[in-house]
Amino acid sequence: MLKDRDLKNSDKKGMRLNQFIASCGICSRREADRLIEAGSVLVDGRTAAPGMRVVGTEEVTIGGKRLTGPQTKIVVAYYKPVGVTCTERDPHAERTLKEAFSYPVRLTYAGRLDKDSEGLLLMTNDGALIDAMMRGANGHEKEYIVRVKKKIADADLERLRKGVRIKDPDAVTRPCIVERLGEYTFRIILTQGLNRQIRKMCGAVGNEVKRLKRVRVLNIELGPMKPGEQRRISGRELDELYMTAGCGRE
């Protein structure tokens, strides 16, 4: 049990508490920091302090529930269908991700897709991997196939490549790869993840998305999967995912 020592500086050789919580598959390190700052995390019965470290022998609880320790890292590729909202609880959602996706271990999505979009969603219990993938500065690639309502001109595709100004947030999108696939369809590879970014980009060039499908995240491809299907990532594919994300598999 921890005595009257400084919780923040306890055992500097241990693991940071936010990393420990993330390794237990509870949430990302960023969310763990919020829980710690809110006073929701106890270590050996005492309120945890931001920045403290643990060695793994302590009793760590969140909301009265004891953490059982780091879990085997699991990553699952899931084809999210149209109509599924990326949330666990939403009284206004027709169908939540919690209702649509099931797995023996609790997994969290790494990079959401909006309700009207479909395609590849990576589900994992590795909070460190989620953090690495969600960090916009890392420039991780996400690839989409887009179908719009009106024929799209070459000039508009070029504007999308160079970056366009969007609202909420007010920003100019990063230059990206855009490849025409047809009069109404194109492929786009982004390295940032602004809210509903592709829909806003198409709106900026006077068009509207009719269908939006994510087909790749980093090295993981949707391939021949169909809506609602899932597959566990393993072997060399999993090793490459961690390497590309810049995240260690401790």
Summary of the structure (lengths in Angstrom):
residues: 250
radius of gyration: 20.6
end to end distance: 25.5
largest distance: 69.4
contacts: 742
relative contact order: 0.15
helix: 25%
strand: 27%
